[in-house]
Amino acid sequence: GKTLIHPNQLSATNEIFAPSKEEIEYARRVLDCWEAVSSNSDEQFTGVAVLNGLMIEELHVESARKLLERANAIASFESS
């Protein structure tokens, strides 16, 4: 988090620290991949998924969730 002195600083701060569109899209793909692999009843889930040749584990999923939460919070603020 950051400390701001004046409310006029919020927009600039959100613009600087908000996740990019590419980061948001990648986070969504991570979560979609994880959900697809972990919910597949045909195979035993090993706690690992592969997305574009990269290994995805729970720590990546948690990071993706936090990034999307931050993006949603900023979007909610900007729309109000």
C-alpha positions in Angstrom: 0.0 0.0 0.0 0.9 3.6 -0.4 0.2 6.7 1.8 -1.4 9.5 -0.1 -1.7 13.1 1.2 -4.5 14.3 -1.0 -7.5 12.5 -2.7 -6.4 14.0 -6.1 -3.5 11.6 -6.0 -5.7 8.5 -6.2 -6.2 8.4 -9.9 -2.5 8.8 -10.7 -1.5 6.3 -8.1 -4.1 3.8 -9.3 -2.9 4.3 -12.9 0.7 3.6 -11.9 0.1 0.6 -9.7 -2.8 -1.0 -11.5 -2.1 -4.3 -13.3 -1.8 -4.0 -17.1 -4.3 -5.6 -19.4 -1.8 -8.2 -20.2 -1.2 -9.1 -16.6 -4.9 -9.3 -16.0 -5.4 -11.6 -19.0 -2.5 -13.8 -17.9 -3.9 -14.1 -14.4 -7.3 -15.1 -15.8 -5.6 -17.7 -18.0 -3.7 -19.1 -14.9 -6.9 -19.4 -13.0 -8.8 -21.0 -15.9 -6.0 -23.5 -16.5 -5.8 -24.4 -12.8 -9.6 -24.8 -12.6 -9.6 -27.1 -15.7 -6.8 -29.3 -14.4 -7.8 -29.5 -10.8 -11.5 -30.2 -11.6 -10.7 -33.0 -14.1 -12.2 -36.1 -12.6 -10.6 -38.4 -15.2 -7.1 -37.9 -13.7 -5.7 -37.6 -10.2 -4.7 -33.9 -9.6 -1.0 -33.6 -8.7 -1.0 -30.0 -7.6 0.6 -28.9 -10.8 -0.8 -27.5 -14.1 1.0 -26.5 -17.3 0.2 -23.3 -19.1 2.1 -22.5 -22.3 4.9 -24.8 -21.2 5.2 -23.2 -17.8 4.5 -25.0 -14.5 1.7 -23.5 -12.5 1.4 -24.3 -8.8 -0.7 -23.0 -5.9 1.6 -20.0 -5.3 1.0 -18.8 -8.9 -2.7 -19.3 -8.5 -2.7 -17.2 -5.3 -0.7 -14.5 -7.0 -3.2 -14.4 -9.9 -6.1 -14.1 -7.5 -4.5 -11.2 -5.6 -3.7 -9.4 -8.9 -7.3 -9.8 -10.0 -8.6 -8.6 -6.6 -6.4 -5.5 -6.9 -7.5 -4.8 -10.5 -11.2 -5.2 -9.4 -10.8 -2.9 -6.5 -9.2 -0.2 -8.7 -11.9 -0.6 -11.3 -14.6 -0.3 -8.7 -13.1 2.9 -7.4 -12.7 4.4 -10.8 -16.3 3.6 -11.8 -17.8 5.3 -8.7 
